[in-house]
Amino acid sequence: MNRLELELELRGFFVTEKEGAIRFSDKNHPDDIVLLKRQLKKLQIDHTFKGNDLIVADDQLDNDVIKQLIWSEVRNTMTPAFGFRMSSSFVKFNGNSSISTFHLEAGVALLVKSLNAAGISTLASCDGHGEKAPSIMFNGR
C-alpha cells in the first residue's frame, strides 16, 4: 500500500492498489473522482486518471501536500431534520454508501461511509473541529 492510497482511504475513499495505480471502487460517489481531480489540479499535482485508476508520482507528495489534500475544505451540506425521524428504521436501510467524500469532514468520513456501507444509515456528522468530540447522527427510530 503506498502512502497516497493509505491517506485517501483514511480520508474516506474506497480504494485499492492495482498495478501501480490507485483504483477507486464503484462504491464511491460519482462526484468523488471529479472533485478529487479539481483538488489535485488546485494543488498542482501532476496526475493521470484511466477510468477509476489514479496514477501520481510519489515524488510530488511531501507532507504538506498530503496534508492539504486530506484536510481540504469540505462542502458542508446541512440537512434539515424535519421528517427524518419518521423514516424506516436503519436496520431496513439498503446499504447505499454513496455519499460524496467531499461532503464529509476528514475526521469522520471513513467511519460514516463504512457505517452506510454496512446498512446503518447516518443523517449528519461532525468531526468536532478539534474543539469537541466527534458526533454522528443516525437515521431511524
C-alpha positions, 0 to 999 in steps of 0.5 A: 500500500503506498502512502497516497492510497493509505491517506485517501482511504483514511480520508474516506475513499474506497480504494485499492492498489492495482498495478501501480495505480490507485483504483477507486471502487464503484462504491464511491460517489460519482462526484468523488473522482471529479472533485478529487481531480479539481483538488489535485489540479488546485494543488498542482499535482501532476496526475493521470486518471484511466477510468477509476485508476489514479496514477501520481508520482510519489515524488510530488507528495511531501507532507504538506501536500498530503496534508492539504489534500486530506484536510481540504475544505469540505462542502458542508451540506446541512440537512434539515431534520424535519421528517427524518425521524419518521423514516424506516428504521436503519436496520431496513436501510439498503446499504447505499454508501454513496455519499460524496467524500467531499461532503464529509469532514476528514475526521469522520468520513471513513467511519460514516461511509463504512457505517452506510456501507454496512446498512446503518444509515447516518443523517449528519456528522461532525468531526468536532473541529478539534474543539469537541468530540466527534458526533454522528447522527443516525437515521431511524427510530 
